[in-house]
Amino acid sequence: MKTRHSTFQCILTAVVVAGLGLTLLAPTGFAGSQFFNVASGDYATAGDWAGSIIPGNGNNEQSWIGTISGGAGTAVATYSTGTGYTTTDRFIIGLGASKSGTLTMNSSAGTLTFGGNAYYTANYIGVDGGTGVVNVDAGTLALNAGAYLRIGGNGSGANGTLNIGGGTVNANSVVVARGTAVNTVTGAINMTDGAFNLSNLALADTGTGQGGGAGGTASLDVSGGTMTISSWAYLGNSSAVGVPTATFSLSGTGVINASGDFAAGRYSDVTSTQTGGSLNILGTANLYIGAGSTSASTYDLSGTGAIDISSTSPHGLLLGSSAATSTFSLDGGTLTTPKVTPGNGSETFNFNGGTLEANKDNTSFMAGLTAANVENGGAIIDDGGFDITIGQALLNGGSGGLTKNGSGTLTLTGASTYSGRTDVKAGTLTVDGGSLSGGGLIDLGVNGGPDANFTLVDGSVTVGNQFVVGAHGADSLATMEAGTL
């Protein structure tokens, strides 16, 4: 049995929770802590607190809502006044088995500012078996620099949720679903509007001797508003056995701006789905899908979703880093990147109707992946007006073909076998040392687009029933320097 003497900063006594295999530390003296004392009440009403003191109202008290000892075990506090409260200490919402706490900021809410520190002195939403919920629909919830926010942590059954439907949340380090190696935890962030500004994010995190625990869950769901991450985001950051199921969803009008590396699947498995919204990877940051030997992660981009990776990113979209297994499916939307980079694991890229767009010249735009499959929706590649080379073989994964957009030059050097037609709508498609053996029709200047050209420098091209040049009112040119047509 383990007692965490650093968990709570007040006078402590040990409370053994039957069946959980852990010892919680409950306050006996309330020193430095205020407990919400009613099942449902007003955060800004002193009489609703056990000590008749509002945390942050000229003091540096902790704010405890729905906790194992002191105040109401199930408590809902609503903050809707413009009066702001600032404390250098933390909040704890939902502490202990069968305990539940909720903080809702709405209407004309002002600013609640909290302090705290790292893990065991962090701000908690759902901890040691408790259930905690924070709803931010108006106003500002702010954490001081250096203060952690932990959503779902420690003892088995802990369940934490942060819902942002308006207003602003300013935080430093945010950790979702960080339990012990044997205890399950659940943590979730749901964002439909507003602003969420943070330094770094760890989803399904692990520390020394800690992981999410078998059967736990961690999720990030952004369908509106703007999340701004000034440093890194590691989704699925646990290498422990039996880590939580981690999911990431981006849809609607949601926007995520990340100035540091964004890893969807770092050690543990992450399923990512984007049907809308924008994921913007800024500066020299990279987008990782799978970044550890224990990770098997997938990312599905579809609908109106957009991923924009800065042209100054050294790796762009990096698949299968550190022996991970990763799959990226381009089922719709647009992926803009300076390159697609393989790691040293298993890397699969599926073309299925979405657009892959370049944002710089690159002679190694895509090469070295385990497989790049052209499925029924086809491969749509826009060179963005740049000159790019794809050494990766574009394999037959269905009935789809290749559509080439952009005024630059796309050069294929791999042994491609896709079975559908090849449409060059603008710019130049060049085959140099590779092959197109699928046997589909080749059409230059399709739909009456701008000048569209085809060049066979070397290699071989197998054409089905037609090779169409300039039949759509476009000035097109087919050139064969060597090889076999």
SEDRENGU-309533 format. One record per residue (C-alpha): residue in one letter; x, y, z. Coordinates in pm, whole numbers, padded with zeros to 5 digits, always signed. Layout:
BEGIN
AXYZ;...
***
This chain:
BEGIN
M+00000+00000+00000;K+00138+00331-00106;T+00079+00667+00058;R+00143+00979-00152;H+00249+01231+00110;S+00289+01508-00145;T-00054+01489-00304;F-00242+01744-00099;Q-00106+02055+00066;C-00293+02069+00393;I-00307+01872+00720;L-00345+01509+00608;T-00474+01178+00731;A-00463+00850+00538;V-00789+00704+00415;V-00779+00349+00278;V-01026+00297-00004;A-01146-00061-00011;G-01100-00248-00335;L-00893+00017-00509;G-00554-00082-00379;L-00452+00272-00296;T-00444+00514-00009;L-00600+00855-00048;L-00494+01145+00165;A-00791+01335+00300;P-00771+01670+00474;T-00849+01695+00844;G-00755+02054+00914;F-00865+02234+00594;A-00553+02454+00622;G-00519+02644+00297;S-00825+02475+00143;Q-01189+02572+00094;F-01460+02311+00027;F-01776+02372-00171;N-02045+02290+00083;V-02369+02254-00114;A-02491+02009-00378;S-02556+02295-00620;G-02465+02657-00571;D-02285+02974-00669;Y-01906+02981-00680;A-01914+03353-00595;T-02133+03311-00284;A-01925+03284+00033;G-02199+03099+00219;D-02178+02810-00030;W-01824+02735+00090;A-01760+02538+00409;G-01538+02811+00549;S-01750+03092+00406;I-01442+03201+00214;I-01434+03221-00166;P-01095+03094-00290;G-00904+03379-00449;N-01113+03650-00286;G-00816+03827-00127;N-00660+03494-00027;N-00456+03210-00176;E-00682+02922-00078;Q-00727+02599-00273;S-01064+02535-00435;W-01209+02185-00370;I-01539+02086-00532;G-01685+01735-00481;T-01413+01576-00268;I-01357+01287-00031;S-01368+01491+00289;G-01503+01833+00366;G-01800+01991+00195;A-02049+01807-00027;G-01938+01478-00183;T-02137+01563-00493;A-02119+01930-00577;V-02198+02154-00873;A-02059+02506-00863;T-02164+02768-01117;Y-01955+03077-01181;S-02142+03345-01374;T-02037+03675-01218;G-01796+03926-01365;T-01602+03943-01039;G-01264+03775-01086;Y-01089+03558-00829;T-00714+03488-00817;T-00528+03241-00599;T-00170+03115-00623;D-00293+02767-00525;R-00479+02505-00724;F-00826+02355-00771;I-00934+01994-00722;I-01266+01889-00873;G-01392+01535-00813;L-01163+01360-00562;G-01216+01006-00432;A-01436+00709-00515;S-01806+00794-00553;K-01727+01166-00531;S-01827+01403-00809;G-01754+01768-00872;T-01853+02009-01148;L-01748+02366-01218;T-01943+02553-01485;M-01845+02897-01613;N-02122+03065-01809;S-02327+03379-01865;S-02122+03684-01756;A-01837+03487-01600;G-01518+03681-01536;T-01174+03527-01475;L-01075+03249-01236;T-00697+03228-01192;F-00523+02939-01019;G-00166+02838-00939;G-00039+02497-00838;N+00264+02313-00967;A+00349+01990-01146;Y+00197+01643-01110;Y+00103+01580-00745;T+00039+01947-00674;A-00137+02008-01004;N-00488+02125-01075;Y-00707+01814-01101;I-01031+01732-01280;G-01125+01380-01166;V-00861+01223-00939;D-00813+00911-00726;G-01139+00749-00833;G-01345+01068-00844;T-01540+01221-01132;G-01471+01580-01227;V-01615+01804-01497;V-01523+02159-01592;N-01747+02341-01840;V-01612+02669-01979;D-01883+02843-02180;A-01785+03201-02095;G-01519+03396-01912;T-01157+03288-01865;L-01007+02997-01673;A-00637+03074-01630;L-00352+02874-01478;N-00028+03043-01378;A+00298+02958-01553;G+00432+02626-01425;A+00091+02501-01310;Y-00018+02167-01454;L-00374+02069-01542;R-00444+01698-01501;I-00767+01558-01642;G-00838+01206-01510;G-00553+01087-01293;N-00418+00847-01033;G-00659+00593-00876;S-00874+00347-01066;G-01203+00490-01183;A-01086+00849-01202;N-01281+01029-01473;G-01212+01386-01582;T-01365+01598-01856;L-01290+01949-01978;N-01563+02093-02203;I-01492+02423-02379;G-01795+02573-02548;G-01692+02938-02534;G-01471+03168-02333;T-01099+03104-02290;V-00879+02851-02114;N-00514+02945-02061;A-00291+02665-01934;N+00069+02549-01924;S+00108+02169-01931;V-00210+01966-01981;V-00207+01593-01907;V-00506+01373-01994;A-00556+01022-01849;R-00248+00962-01639;G-00308+00676-01398;T-00100+00414-01224;A+00029+00106-01399;V-00257-00107-01264;N-00546+00139-01241;T-00778+00258-01517;V-00847+00625-01570;T-01050+00825-01819;G-00982+01174-01945;A-01139+01383-02219;I-01117+01728-02376;N-01419+01835-02584;M-01405+02169-02762;T-01690+02319-02962;D-01606+02691-02944;G-01386+02942-02766;A-01008+02948-02725;F-00773+02702-02558;N-00416+02826-02520;L-00159+02588-02376;S+00211+02510-02377;N+00207+02133-02421;L-00037+01845-02426;A+00007+01480-02324;L-00282+01246-02400;A-00272+00905-02227;D+00048+00999-02053;T+00300+00788-01867;G+00562+00867-01607;T+00799+00666-01391;G+00607+00348-01314;Q+00286+00497-01448;G+00063+00445-01745;G-00301+00472-01831;G-00393+00122-01718;A-00575-00150-01908;G-00918-00044-02031;G-00876+00327-01971;T-00955+00591-02231;A-00820+00929-02335;S-00971+01152-02602;L-00938+01491-02770;D-01237+01610-02973;V-01225+01953-03141;S-01523+02056-03355;G-01506+02434-03311;G-01299+02710-03159;T-00921+02745-03172;M-00663+02544-02980;T-00317+02702-02980;I-00025+02485-02862;S+00298+02681-02821;S+00515+02373-02773;W+00457+02000-02832;A+00151+01774-02837;Y+00200+01401-02772;L-00122+01204-02820;G-00080+00853-02684;N+00226+00922-02472;S+00236+00594-02280;S+00464+00295-02331;A+00309+00095-02045;V+00135-00235-02111;G-00242-00193-02130;V-00242+00179-02199;P-00570+00365-02249;T-00739+00375-02584;A-00650+00717-02723;T-00860+00891-02986;F-00831+01224-03163;S-01110+01386-03364;L-01104+01716-03555;S-01418+01830-03738;G-01648+02120-03821;T-01478+02456-03781;G-01222+02348-03525;V-00868+02484-03561;I-00550+02354-03401;N-00230+02557-03433;A+00081+02372-03314;S+00422+02540-03294;G+00595+02223-03179;D+00591+01860-03293;F+00242+01708-03305;A+00252+01330-03258;A-00065+01129-03309;G+00056+00803-03158;R+00370+00836-02945;Y+00438+00491-02796;S+00072+00396-02755;D-00199+00344-03018;V-00400+00643-03135;T-00692+00650-03378;S-00723+00993-03542;T-01016+01105-03755;Q-01044+01443-03927;T-01355+01523-04130;G-01326+01903-04119;G-01143+02184-03948;S-00775+02271-03982;L-00461+02130-03826;N-00176+02375-03880;I+00181+02263-03804;L+00390+02579-03779;G+00756+02676-03812;T+00997+02383-03792;A+00751+02144-03628;N+00658+01806-03777;L+00344+01592-03783;Y+00414+01238-03661;I+00177+00945-03710;G+00325+00675-03487;A+00646+00762-03307;G+00748+00464-03096;S+00796+00087-03133;T+00484+00014-02926;S+00259+00239-03135;A+00020+00124-03408;S-00163+00440-03511;T-00391+00557-03790;Y-00497+00896-03924;D-00796+00932-04158;L-00839+01268-04335;S-01167+01319-04521;G-01447+01562-04599;T-01338+01925-04581;G-01050+01861-04344;A-00721+02043-04402;I-00373+01972-04271;D-00119+02245-04344;I+00242+02168-04252;S+00486+02457-04281;S+00728+02453-04574;T+01010+02494-04320;S+00924+02167-04148;P+01225+01932-04187;H+01018+01612-04210;G+00666+01731-04294;L+00441+01430-04243;L+00653+01159-04079;L+00513+00806-04069;G+00639+00511-03863;S+00907+00686-03662;S+01112+00476-03418;A+00978+00144-03553;A+00610+00239-03513;T+00334+00104-03734;S+00137+00384-03896;T-00125+00438-04166;F-00236+00767-04318;S-00550+00757-04533;L-00623+01054-04760;D-00994+00991-04814;G-01077+01357-04875;G-00971+01705-04776;T-00623+01843-04839;L-00283+01759-04695;T-00027+02032-04766;T+00330+01944-04678;P+00692+01990-04792;K+00737+01611-04794;V+00616+01273-04670;T+00893+01106-04473;P+00932+00739-04373;G+01061+00634-04034;N+01211+00293-03973;G+00886+00114-03897;S+00589+00019-04114;E+00447+00312-04311;T+00138+00303-04531;F-00010+00595-04724;N-00350+00543-04889;F-00466+00776-05168;N-00845+00772-05187;G-00983+01099-05323;G-00812+01363-05109;T-00547+01605-05236;L-00178+01584-05153;E-00028+01929-05213;A+00337+02037-05208;N+00451+02371-05070;K+00815+02369-05183;D+01048+02221-05443;N+01160+01876-05332;T+01344+01599-05515;S+01243+01351-05244;F+00884+01454-05183;M+00769+01097-05119;A+00991+00790-05115;G+01085+00494-04900;L+00745+00413-04748;T+00640+00055-04696;A+00349+00114-04935;A+00155+00390-05109;N-00176+00256-05237;V-00405+00419-05492;E-00755+00318-05391;N-01088+00371-05567;G-01096+00746-05504;G-00763+00791-05678;A-00448+00991-05611;I-00484+01367-05654;I-00145+01535-05640;D-00102+01912-05667;D+00257+02025-05706;G+00156+02374-05590;G+00357+02525-05875;F+00675+02359-05748;D+00893+02085-05893;I+00865+01765-05693;T+00978+01406-05734;I+00795+01101-05605;G+01020+00798-05595;Q+00753+00595-05421;A+00573+00336-05632;L+00203+00423-05650;L+00046+00081-05617;N-00281-00064-05736;G-00516-00058-05438;G-00842-00034-05633;S-00978+00126-05946;G-00839+00476-05895;G-00588+00660-06108;L-00368+00969-06086;T-00477+01331-06128;K-00194+01582-06153;N-00272+01947-06068;G-00047+02252-06042;S+00173+02445-06283;G+00499+02282-06174;T+00654+01947-06260;L+00571+01615-06097;T+00836+01353-06166;L+00765+00986-06099;T+01063+00753-06062;G+00900+00451-05897;A+00741+00141-06049;S+00375+00247-06027;T+00098-00004-06089;Y-00225+00189-06025;S-00495+00079-06266;G-00699+00394-06331;R-00648+00673-06582;T-00378+00940-06563;D-00510+01295-06599;V-00267+01583-06630;K-00470+01900-06573;A-00178+02146-06565;G+00200+02159-06559;T+00417+01863-06654;L+00410+01498-06555;T+00745+01329-06611;V+00836+00962-06586;D+01211+00927-06535;G+01352+00581-06477;G+01027+00452-06334;S+00722+00298-06490;L+00346+00325-06524;S+00231-00030-06585;G-00135-00011-06488;G-00248+00033-06848;G-00494+00317-06796;L-00574+00603-07034;I-00342+00907-07026;D-00510+01243-07088;L-00328+01576-07114;G-00514+01902-07061;V-00825+01726-06937;N-01132+01949-06892;G-00976+02220-07106;G-00731+02324-06838;P-00407+02518-06890;D-00103+02380-07070;A-00050+02018-06968;N+00253+01815-07074;F+00390+01464-07044;T+00757+01367-07069;L+00905+01019-07075;V+01275+01066-06995;D+01345+00699-06934;G+01157+00393-06816;S+00831+00254-06950;V+00468+00353-06976;T+00188+00112-07061;V-00115+00288-07207;G-00462+00139-07223;N-00687+00237-07507;Q-00586+00602-07551;F-00311+00860-07507;V-00493+01191-07545;V-00291+01506-07625;G-00457+01849-07660;A-00806+01722-07731;H-00967+01955-07480;G-00855+02293-07617;A-00534+02301-07412;D-00186+02347-07558;S-00029+02016-07463;L+00292+01838-07555;A+00400+01475-07518;T+00775+01418-07536;M+00962+01086-07540;E+01336+01114-07485;A+01402+00747-07414;G+01234+00442-07272;T+00929+00250-07388;L+00577+00371-07454;
***
